[in-house]
Amino acid sequence: MPLAAMGEITGPARDAGRGVGAFNVIGVEHAEAIVTGAEAVRAPVVLQISENCAAYHGALDPIARACLAIAAAAAVPVAVHLDHASSADLVRAAAGIGLGSVMFDASARPYADNVRATAEMTRWCRDRGVWVEAELGEIGGKNGVHSPLARTDPDEAAGYVAATGVDALAVAVGSSHAMLTRDAVLDLALVGRLRRAVGVPLVLHGSSGVPDEVLAAAVRAGMTKINVATQLNKVYTAAVRDYLAAEPAVVDPRRYGSAGRDAIAPEVARLLGVIGAAAAGVAGGGAGESLPPVERAARAAGHGGPAPGGGRGQGAERVRGHHPP
Ligand SMILES: [Zn+2]
């Protein structure tokens, strides 16, 4: 299936009141597992690469091209998105590599400066067919400096979208980045007011800290793109840690890398079910339709039977046991 445009995924989802799962990639194993999880429930999905992730790899190009290749080979629609770019140069680099979607984050700047910089960036992107997400209200937790008490004002949000021309808006409604506990309290009434005030999809950042039932309620209240990073890192690292504890003599990174990757896929499938994305369905979906989602994801991750959609070559170093389903 060819790479999907972000607007083709988020537009119908917003109209139908479904969530769209947008998961942060760290390494190529994350990207493989996220797509496997999405294929298992036949839901569209977003692979996103943050500015910090590009910095970790030393450049955007290698990880972005890997994600584009994985997206192009997927059995479900996959968009590849640049997340939290404060650098206009990085946005231009992303467009040059072929990413059709970016988040330009000027939220730390004063309002007028945020509007000016975002409007300029959005014009540049629009000319090249690139979808733009921006942020208003400084969602907490980034670099540990912002408050989870930040809130986006609906009237200001409407004015911001009109003034900048952005395609989607990240809003502050109580979530916070990098939370290790899932007990964030969201202002669902504010989500509803923002949904009515703003004509573009709303984006929830810091979703890892939000309990399942509140994530589902946030989608029902009007959130569309649900960004998840920390939750996948938690399950990945726990599985790697468990594997290494059980197999202290192992040296081949494919052994524990497989354990981490195999833990991510079912968690992605589960979260896509929570936010209603799995209900989207994808024409010509893969095998195993009669199985429950987590079972399909487990199969897709290699715990039995071939992966739907052909898989992504995850069988070379199959790991058995010692990691969560
Ligand atoms: Zn974020």
Residues whose N, C-alpha, C, O or C-beta is under 5 A from the ligand:
A	BS01	ZN	H205 G206
